[in-house]
């Protein structure tokens, strides 16, 4: 997965990744560690870390690496965020497609 992400970033393709914070199969902390490793290799800095909100509630954390890579955690989301937190997943997808949160 990391070689594919690296290739896309080298082509300036914006990428948004999200992960549930209770995902036991692919933990958000592990994904974040891999992203830190990848961005360090590519000399891309973490430019912003902040909470993101949906429907007046904190939805999770947002990590922005430069202008192209964004990682979101989803509070209460499991391995299938679209099933466990469908409203939040749709919100992230919709905002990515119209480039409001990336």
C-alpha positions as CSV (number, residue, x, y, z in Angstrom):
1,X,0.0,0.0,0.0
2,X,2.8,2.5,0.9
3,X,4.4,2.2,-2.6
4,X,1.1,3.1,-4.2
5,X,0.5,6.0,-1.9
6,X,4.1,7.3,-2.5
7,X,3.5,7.1,-6.3
8,X,0.3,9.0,-6.1
9,X,1.8,11.7,-3.9
10,X,4.7,12.0,-6.3
11,X,2.1,12.7,-9.0
12,X,0.4,15.3,-6.8
13,X,-2.8,13.3,-6.4
14,X,-4.7,14.4,-3.3
15,X,-5.3,11.5,-0.9
16,X,-7.7,11.2,2.1
17,X,-7.6,8.1,4.3
18,X,-9.9,7.4,7.2
19,X,-9.9,4.8,9.9
20,X,-12.2,3.9,12.8
21,X,-10.6,4.4,16.2
22,X,-11.9,1.0,17.4
23,X,-10.8,-0.9,14.3
24,X,-9.2,-4.1,15.7
25,X,-8.0,-5.3,12.3
26,X,-6.2,-2.2,11.0
27,X,-5.8,0.1,14.0
28,X,-5.7,3.8,13.2
29,X,-2.5,4.1,15.3
30,X,-0.8,1.7,13.0
31,X,-2.0,3.5,9.9
32,X,-0.8,6.8,11.3
33,X,2.7,5.3,12.1
34,X,3.0,4.1,8.5
35,X,2.0,7.5,7.2
36,X,4.6,9.2,9.4
37,X,7.2,6.8,8.0
38,X,6.1,7.5,4.4
39,X,6.0,11.2,4.8
40,X,9.3,11.3,6.5
41,X,10.9,9.5,3.6
42,X,9.3,12.0,1.2
43,X,10.2,15.0,3.3
44,X,6.6,15.9,3.9
45,X,5.8,17.4,7.3
46,X,2.7,17.1,9.5
47,X,1.3,20.6,8.9
48,X,-1.8,20.4,11.1
49,X,-3.4,18.1,13.7
50,X,-6.8,19.0,14.9
51,X,-10.2,17.7,15.8
52,X,-12.9,17.5,13.2
53,X,-16.6,17.8,13.8
54,X,-19.8,16.5,12.4
55,X,-23.4,17.4,13.5
56,X,-22.0,19.5,16.4
57,X,-19.9,16.6,17.8
58,X,-16.2,15.8,17.6
59,X,-15.9,13.2,14.9
60,X,-12.3,12.3,15.4
61,X,-8.8,13.7,14.6
62,X,-7.6,15.1,11.4
63,X,-3.9,14.9,10.4
64,X,-2.8,17.0,7.4
65,X,0.6,16.2,5.8
66,X,1.3,19.0,3.4
67,X,-1.4,19.8,0.9
68,X,-2.0,16.4,-0.5
69,X,-2.3,13.8,2.3
70,X,-5.0,13.9,5.0
71,X,-5.7,11.2,7.5
72,X,-8.9,11.1,9.6
73,X,-9.8,9.0,12.6
74,X,-13.5,8.4,13.2
75,X,-14.6,8.1,16.8
76,X,-16.5,4.8,17.4
77,X,-15.7,3.6,13.9
78,X,-14.7,0.0,13.5
79,X,-13.1,-1.8,10.5
80,X,-16.2,-1.0,8.4
81,X,-16.5,2.8,9.1
82,X,-19.2,3.1,6.5
83,X,-21.3,0.6,8.4
84,X,-20.5,1.5,12.0
85,X,-20.5,5.3,11.4
86,X,-22.3,5.8,8.1
87,X,-23.1,9.5,8.6
88,X,-19.5,10.4,9.4
89,X,-18.2,8.3,6.5
90,X,-20.5,10.1,4.1
91,X,-19.5,13.4,5.5
92,X,-15.8,12.7,5.0
93,X,-16.4,11.4,1.5
94,X,-18.6,14.3,0.5
95,X,-16.2,16.9,1.8
96,X,-13.2,15.3,0.1
97,X,-15.0,15.2,-3.2
98,X,-15.7,18.9,-3.0
99,X,-12.3,19.6,-1.5
100,X,-13.6,21.4,1.7
101,X,-11.7,19.4,4.3
102,X,-8.6,18.3,2.5
